[in-house]
Amino acid sequence: MSNPVFSKDDIDRIALCLGDPEVSDNKDHFRLKLTNKTEKRQLSLEIYPEVSLGHHSQGALIVVYTQNCHLQLHDCSGFVISEELGEVTFVSETPGKISGIVVEREAACSLYSNIERGLISDDFTRFGVEVMLSGVALSLAEDILSSQAGRNGES
């Protein structure tokens, strides 16, 4: 079994980037509740550092709840904190494909699923805007994907 992707220090760094919301340290996960009163949005982010993902699989799980959706990213392999953008990008990688959830300080989120791995380092201008957005959004995570040096970082 490998080391969990998320430590308590990582959770604290994520919370700081997301506006320093209160962090609930539950038995098997951390919960952060983000609120944007101006836009009347709320978002709950749950981070499970190590959880059963099936009969023979353990890994990190990211869960996002909003008024309008419930998103999950199974087997999260890393994350990137962007203080400048006020967002955290959580990524999961399978051979040739990546998926990610971007959580913003303003209590917003985006999901990008099953993206061709090469897209994040390709020339984005060759694609339509609808495809280009996913490549741009997940390109922040390029340095941590399949990295031997570490599973998380800051941009």
Helices and strands as residue ranges (DSSP letters): H 8-17, E 23-25, E 30-36, E 41-54, E 57-66, E 70-76, E 78-82, E 87-94, E 97-104, E 108-116, G 117-121, G 124-126, H 129-139, E 152-154
